[in-house]
């Protein structure tokens, strides 16, 4: 009887041990399942957001920090990439949980409440949230309103209305501050506006405050010189990619890639390309010429020669060259643009341009690109004078985005052949979810107000050049 009992105990132990090992094998199989599927299909599905830094189309070329990093990751593993664009975090997490996407590649900060839902990769970089406000504030709560300095401490947020995108880390951060430090903050979550669109609303005076990540602030400080981005409201936080829980093989592969790539000059250059100090070329309308008034630039003779060949006003071309490079033929601009005309490599190659090209070739290639845009837009905009605005906007932000704006204009029954108050308006709202997610839009998010500003500045400079140089 005793020996039977012992044999039964041993048998049970062996059975349990076998079950434990089988469960472990099952877990390993599950953890490898997605990675094996990715390898067998040679394709990885990545969710990111269409905005000015992660994924966007600029002058016809797809680019962005997340886009470049994912493409490099996939290239090293010989994988095709399918991008899914989504700006709703809750919906993004649902797609990840259902297996419809393999990676969420956003500026996703690591917070404890998310760790039960997703697995974070090694960090891409660190950032913190900062308050977005005007450099000088107007106290509108009192009848005798007065000028106030920007907010610099957390306790000054008391009773402030702060607009943030819905379901964002910004909302979580502000609510945590409000509850933990007992500071009443009115956190207004917007389902319509992205973080960059809210920054623009602050600049326009439509709202007083919003919040964004420091790296987003670095990028936008070039465009919104009236705004203050200096007040941090959170400590430094890791920014990472996210995958489903239990995907150990995929996690190891990504982490090995990130560990290696972050030690390279390529990674540093890519980060600085989108978030560093040299991410764009600023322009100053008051400095509309570089000479004493006898000439616009050292390139006058050259610009006149090429412009005459292609039937453009040389002063108009000069206005574009100044706006793009301030007549610096060695200028290095945002996203790899270079030279007098600041053409991107992908566009320049189509018109016989490379980074070693002479100033003459730079100007010639830029004018040939303008001619191409003019021909493409002629069916939609027959009037040649009106069409110039469309050509300039396309040169600045990309032909595809302008076509999107034309399609939106048509859908909402406005005049597709008129720039002001029509196509320009719909280009300006392409930073809003309602519009860049519209079925007639093919090129996603863009900050169209920058292109509208570009058109205005070039046209104003052109008028000034015509006044100074009648011939």
N, C-alpha and C positions, 0 to 999 in steps of 0.2 A: 504493500500500500504506500509505504514511504517512498519507494523508488518510482512508483507510478506518478506520484505527486511531483517529484523532482523532474521526471521526464517531461511532464506537462508544462512545468514552469520553464524549462529550457526551450521546449518547442514554442511556447508563447513568446519568449524573449527573442528567439530567432525570427519568428513571424513579424514581431514588432520592428526588429532591426531591419528586416527586409523591407517593411513598409516605409520606414524612415529613409532608407537608401533610395527606394523607388520615388518617394516624395521629393527627395533632393534632386534625383535625376529629372523628374518632371519639371521642377523649378528651373533647373539648368536649361532644359529644352525650351521652356517658355521664355527665359531670358535671352535665348539665342534666336527665337522664332522671328522676331522683326528684323534682326540683323541678317539672318539667313535669307529672308524674303528680299531685303534690299539688295543683297549680293546676287541672288538668282535673277532678279528683274533688272539689275544694274541701273536702278533708279532710286533716288531718295526724294521724298516729298517734304518740302520745307514751308512752313507758314511764317510770313513776315508782314510788315506793315508798309504801305505806300506813303512815304513822307519825304522830307527834304534831306534825310541823312541815311535811312535804312535801305530804301529801294525806290528808285525814281527814274524817270527818263529825262535826260538833259541834252538838248540839241540833238535829239534822235538816238542817243545812246543810253542803254540801261546801265545803271550804276547804283552805288550806295555802299555803306560800310558792311551791312549784313550781306548784301548781294555779293560783294567782292570776296568776303571771307568764306561764305558758303560755296561759291564757285571754286575757290582754291581747294577747299576741303574735298569737294566732289571730284575735282580734277586729279588730285593725288590718288584717289581710289578708283578712278576711271568710271565714275558714276554720272548718269544723266540727272539733272535737277529739274524738278517740277515745283514752281513757286505757287503758293496759295496766298493771296493777299487778304488780310483780315485786320480790322481795327477795333474789334470788340474782344476783350480778354476772356470773358466768360465763354463766348462762342469758340474762341481759339482753344481753350482748355477742353471743351467738348469734342472738338475735332481730334485733338491729341488722344483723349481717352478712348474714342471710338476707333482709333487706328487709321483714320483718314489722312493724318499727317504724321511724319516721323519726328520732326524737330520743330520747336517754336524758336525762331531766331529773331528776337526783339531786344530792345533795351530793357530786359526784364530783370528787375532787382530782386535779390533774395530776401524774402521776408518769411518768418516762421509759419504764418498761416497758409502759405503755399506749399510747404514741404510735405504735407500729407496728401497732396494732389499730384505733384510732379517731382521729378528728380532734376536738380540743377547740375549743369556741367561745371567744370572748372571756370572761374571767372574770365571774361574777356577783358574787363577793365573795372575800375571803380568810379563811382560818381556819387553825387548827393543832390537832393532837391533844393532848389533855390526859389525865393519869392521873385515874381516879376511885377514891377511897379514902375511908375514914372519917376524920373530923376528928381523932379519937383512935384509935390502933391498939392492939391487944393483942398482945404478942409471945407467940405460942403455941408457939414452937419450943423454949422452955426451961421446965424444971420450975418455976423461980421466975419465972413470967411477970411482965412489967412493962409499964407504959404507955409507948408510943412516940409521938413526934411524927410527923406525916405525912411521907412521902417528898418530898424537894425536889430531889434531884439524880439524874441518870441512873444513876450507879454504885450507888446504893442499890437499884436494881431487881434486883441480883444474887440469883439463886435464887428470885425471886418467881414465883408462878403468876398469870398475867394472862389472863383470859378475854376473847375478842373474837369477833365474828361470823365465820364461815368465809368465806374468799376476800375479806376486806375490806382496805381500805388500812391499817387498824390492825394487822392481822397482818403486812403487808408492812413497816410502819414498825418494829415491835418486832423482827422478825427481822433487819432491816438494822442496828438498834442493837446487837443481840446479836452479829452477826458482825463488824461494823466496829470496835466498841469492845471486843470480846472479853469481853462480860458475859453469863454464862449466865442467860438468861431463859426460863422455861417458858411458851411461848405456846400456849394451849389454844384451838383454834378450835371454836366451837359452831355446829352446823347448826340447832339448835332455837331459839336465843334471838337476838332483835334487840339492837341496841346499847342501846335504852331498857329492854328486859327485863333485860339484864345489869346496868344501873345499879340497877334495883330489887333484883336479887339481892345486890348489894353492900350496899345499904341494909338488907336483911333479915339480913345476916350470913352468907348462904349461900356467898359467895365474897369474897375480899379485894380484888381489883382488876379493873378493866376500863379501857377507853380509849374516848373519844368526841371528836368535834369540839368546838371551843370554843363555837360557836353552839348546839349541842345542849346543852352544859353550861350555858350561860346560861339556856336554857329550863327545864332540869330542876332548877336550883338553887333555884327557888321551891318545888318539891315535896319535895325531899330536902335538908332543912336540916341533916341529920346528915352529909352528904357533903362532901368537899373536892374541888374541881375546879381547883385553882390551879397544878398542876405541869405545865408543857408538856413534851412529849416529841418535838416536831418543830418545825421552823421554819414560818413562815407559808407557806401553799400556796394557789394559786388553786383556786377551786371553779367548775366550768364545766359546761355541757351537752356532750353528745357526739353526733356524727353519724358516718356511714360515711366512710371515706377516699374522696377524689375527688369528693365532693358539693360542688363549689365554689359553685354558685348558691345552694344552701340555706345554706351557711356564710356567704356574703356577706349574705344576707337576715337571718339571725339576728344576725350581728354588727352590722349597721346598726341593727336594733331595739334591741339591748342598749346600744349606744353612746348612743342617743337617750333610752331610758327611764331609764337610770341617772342622768341629769342632772335627773330630775323629782322633785318632792316626793312623787309617788305611790309611786315606788320606795322612797324613804327610809321613808315611812310603812308600806309593806308589809313591808319588812325588819324594822322595829321591832315591827310587829304580832306577828310570830312569834318573833323573836330578841332584841328589845330588852328594856329593863328593865320596861316596863309591859305584859308579855304575859299577865298574870293578876292577879287580886285575891287576896291572901293573907288568911287568916282566923286568928284566935286564939281558941281555945275558952275561955280564961280570962277574956276580956273579953266576957262574954255579955250585957251590957246597957250602954247608954250613959248612963243616968240614975243617980240616987241610990238607986234602989230603989222610988221612988214611981211610976215609969213605965218602960216598956221603951225607948221612943223618943219623939221629938216627933210621930210619926205614929200613936200609939196609937188616938186617936179615929177616925181615918180607916180604919185597918186593921180595927178592931172593926166599923165600919159595913159595909164591903164584905164582910168575912168572914161576918158574920151573914146577909147577903143570899144568899151562896152556900153557906152551911152548913159553913163551916170554922172550926176553933178559931183565934181571932185570935192566940193565943200561938204556934201552929204556923206561921202565916203570918209572924209577927214573926221567928221563928227562921230562916226561909228568907231574909227580907229582910236580916237581919244577916249571914248567911252569904254572901249575894251581894254586898252593897254597904256593909255597916256603916251602914245608914240614910243613905247619901249619895245624894240624888236626882240629883246631877250626875255620879255615878261613871261612868268610862269603863273598861271591862274588856277582857279578851282577845277578839280576833277581832271587834271591833266591838260587843260587848255593852254595854248602857248602862242607866242608871237604877237605881232601887231594886231591881227584880227581875232586872236584868242579862239582859234578853231580847235575842236577836239581831234585827237589822232584819227578816230574812226571816220570822221567827216573829212578831215584834211586829206586822208589817203585817197578818197574818191575824186579829189580835185588836184591831185599831183603835188601834195604838200607833205613834208616831213619836218622834224624838229631842226634839221640842219639847213632848211631852205633860206634863201636870201630874202631880204625885205621885199624885193620886187615880186618874187614868187608868193610870198605871204599875202601881199595885197591882191595880186591877180587871183589866187585861189579863193580868197574871201569874196571878191566881186563875182566870181563864177558861181559860188554858192548862193549869193544873193540873186543872181539871174535865175538859178534853178528854182529857188523859192518863189520868185515872181511868176515864173511859168506855171508852177503847180497851183498857185492861188488865183490865177487869172479867171478860171471858170467860175469860181465862187464870188470873186470880187472884180467885176469888169472895169470899174473906175480906177485908173492908174494912180491917181493921187491918194485915194482912199486905201488902195492896196498896199501902199508903202508902210502903213501902220501894221498891217498883217505880216508883211515881210520882216519888219524889224522884230516883232514879237516872236516870230518863228525862229529867227536867227538867235534870239536870246534864250528862249526856253524850249524850242523844239517844234517842228512842223506838226507833229502828232498832237500835241497839246492844243495848238490853235485849231486844228480840225475838230478836236473834241468840243472846243468852245463854240465853233460854228454849228456843230450838230445839236448842242444844247440850245443854242439860239433858235435854231429851226424848230426844235421840239416845243419850245415855249412861245413860238409864234412871234418872234422878234425878227428884225431885219438882219439877215446873215451877211449882207454886203456893206454894213456900216460898223465902224469900230466903236466909237464912243457911245456909251449907254446901251449898247447891244452886245456885240461879240466880246468887247472888253469886259463887260459886266460878268458874262458867264465864264470868262477866263479867270476873273477874280474870285469866283466862288468855287473853283475847282479844288480848293482846300477843305471844302465842307463835304461830309459823308454823303449827304443827300445828292450831291452832284457828281462827285467822282466815282460813286457806286452806281450811277445811272446806267442802264443798258446801252445807251448811245455813246458812252465814253469808253474808249479803247486803251487809253494810256494812263489811267489811274490818277492818283493825287498829283497836284503841283501847286506851288505858291505863285499863282498868276499875277498877284499884285506887283511882284518884282519885275515881271515882264512889262506890265503896264507902265510902271515907273521908268523902265528902260526906254520904252517908246517915247514917252514924254520928254525925257532928258535928251535923247538924241535929236528929237525934233526941235527942241528949244535951242540946243547948241548949233544946229544947222541954221536956224534963223539968225543967230548971233554971227555965225561965220559969213552969212550972206550980207549982213549989214556991214561988217568990217572989211570984207573982201568982195566988192560988187562984181568982179570979173572971175 
